[in-house]
Amino acid sequence: MAAGWRPAQRQRLVQAETFRAGDLAAVGTLKRLWKIPGRWASWGLRAAGDATELHAATNWLALYPWLDVEVHPLAKHPSDPTEYS
């Protein structure tokens, strides 16, 4: 989080981020979200049709200007346990 933010500004952005994450989850773009302990950071699992769609969903986040985003494209693995259930 940017140094020097006023508490009200921080709270407003965090609330907007929470609201937008809920919207992305509702439409199926945000599948899972985990907090990284001890850091102001998270890992998210997102579904997108292509890189442009993923960028648009990420760019829409309230905290996007302050995020350090890394994308790791994933493909189905033939030994994924969910394939056997």
N, C-alpha and C positions, 0 to 999 in steps of 0.2 A: 504494500500500500504506500502511496506517495507520502514522503515525509512532509510534515507541516500542514496536513489536512486538518480542518476544524472537525470536531466530533459530529456536528450536524451534517456537514458535507459527506463525511464517511458513512454515516448512517443512511443518508438518502441514496448513495450509490450502492451500498450493500442491499438495501431493500429493492432497488430497481434490478439489481443483478439476480436476486432471489425470484422476483416476479418473472423476469425473462427466462430464467432457467426452467421455471414451471411451464411457461408457454412452449419452450423447446421440448420438454418432456411430453407435454400433451399431444404434440404433433408427431412424436416418435423420433425426433432428431437426437435428443439427449436420452441415452439409455441408462447410464449409471454415472454416479459422481462420488468420488472419494476425496477426503481431506488428507493432506500429507501432514502427519503430526509434527509439531514444532516449527512449522513454516506457514506463511500466508500463501499457500499454494494448494492446488488440487489436481487430480487426474480425472478426466471424464471420458466416458465411452460414448461416442456419437455415431450415428448412422447418417450417411448422405449419399445421394445419387452420384455426385462427382465433386471434384475439388472446389468448383465455383459455389456449389450449394453449401459445402462445409464452410467456406470462407464467409459467405453471407451470414450464416448462423452465428459464427464466432464474432464477426465484426459487429453484430447487433447487440452484443453484450454491453452492459453499462460500463464495465471496467476494462473494456477492450484496449483503450489507449494506454493502460498501465500493465497489460498482461504480456508475459513472455510466452508465446504460444509455440508449442512443438507439435507437429502432426506425425503420427506413425500409422500409415495405412496398414490395414490388416486384411487377411484373406482367410477363408475357411481352412481349417486343418483337418486332414482325414482322420486323425486320432482324437478329435475333440470329444470329450465325454458326453456332451449333450447329443451327439449323433447316435448314441447307444441307448438313450433312455426312452 
